[in-house]
Amino acid sequence: MTDLRDDSPLGERAQQLLKVLVESYIRDGQPVGSRSLSRDSGMNLSSATIRNVMADLEEGGFVTSPHTSAGRVPTPKGYRFFVDTLLHVQPLAEAAQADIRRRLGRNEDSRVLVSAASQLLSNITQMAGLVTLPSTQSASVTQIEFLPLSDNRVLAILVFDDREVQNRILQLERAHAPEELRRASQVLNEQFRGRTLEQVRQALLDELSDTRERLNQGMGNAISVAQQLFPDAGAPAGMEYVIAGETNLMGFAELSSVDKLKRLFEAFNEKRDLLNLLDLSLKGEGVQIFIGRESGYQILDDCSVITAPYSTDSGAVGVIGVIGPTRMAYERVIPVVDLTARLLGSALNSRR
């Protein structure tokens, strides 16, 4: 047998049979036997030869045999080789392209556009679509207002570039009277209007290096509130995403156990792990594919995540993605993610 362990390359025959096996399993969801491979590969090979190649592929970690079947299914390593080497991405159908352009070609609020994009991803792929809200790191703060809520909470209203509005609920250490919040917003508007978030954070650090004795009460209150409003720039905590189509994942046998779905939906709600993954994607270029354990998060071991950053003139400002089983039609999902990212970036750019 040919040694296919570790990273040794596959021969042409093994590659062709692996390609047929992966495509068959993605299409039908059933382990693939030697007879099916012989029929679908178009190669004039004996059953014994195919069995030998399959044994080599299994030894190399590209396929595995479920206990209940003599057929084989791809492993994450097999999917990775397929995606990187054997995949032929299909152009997106004209109707789908036109629908994405129509839905994202409107001059809508950014949150509306993001929601539309996530729903489009879900509708087209029949999986879960998620899109992060545009980052405001490079936008200028033009207005800050505060409204008191119950239980020491405050609603902060941020306006960026006189156009983008974001609302954030802050949990403060004590209750603040409406007049205190009015003075705090006045101080912050005077101090920070026209600065980017990074410039605001740096200014806050500079102010905090001053002694408390030299700060008047109004400035002290303003900085206390601002610390909650402008967290550390290095954390993805300020990133938010909109997700659609989570229930589509219930239709895939690989993800349909109650325990898997419960943990997966909990991850969607808690967001932390997904936000870290999306933050990595934001720093990358083009379409990125995480298969199974490549995501680094156990809850996604049975999933593949396909992402792409979307950009405006100021650079990459967000990420879109599709989450589904490892048995997904990569050749269809990749162009959907790629085109949606490009059109969403264009739509947001046209609003600037």
URSUL-V698707 format. One record per run of one state. SS is the DSSP state (H for helix, E for strand, C for the rest). FROM is the first residue (numbers start at 1). LEN is the number of residues. Records with the same first field share a line. If there is no record, write none. Layout:
# URSUL-V698707
SS->FROM-LEN + FROM-LEN
This chain:
# URSUL-V698707
C->1-11 + 29-3 + 33-1 + 42-5 + 60-3 + 65-7 + 75-1 + 87-7 + 105-5 + 126-2 + 133-7 + 149-4 + 161-3 + 172-6 + 193-3 + 209-3 + 215-2 + 230-6 + 239-2 + 245-1 + 252-1 + 256-2 + 271-1 + 283-5 + 296-2 + 301-2 + 313-2 + 326-4 + 350-3
H->12-17 + 34-8 + 47-13 + 76-11 + 94-11 + 110-16 + 178-15 + 197-12 + 212-3 + 217-13 + 236-3 + 246-6 + 253-3 + 258-13 + 272-11 + 292-4 + 298-3 + 330-20
E->32-1 + 63-2 + 72-3 + 128-5 + 140-9 + 153-8 + 164-8 + 196-1 + 241-4 + 288-4 + 303-10 + 315-11
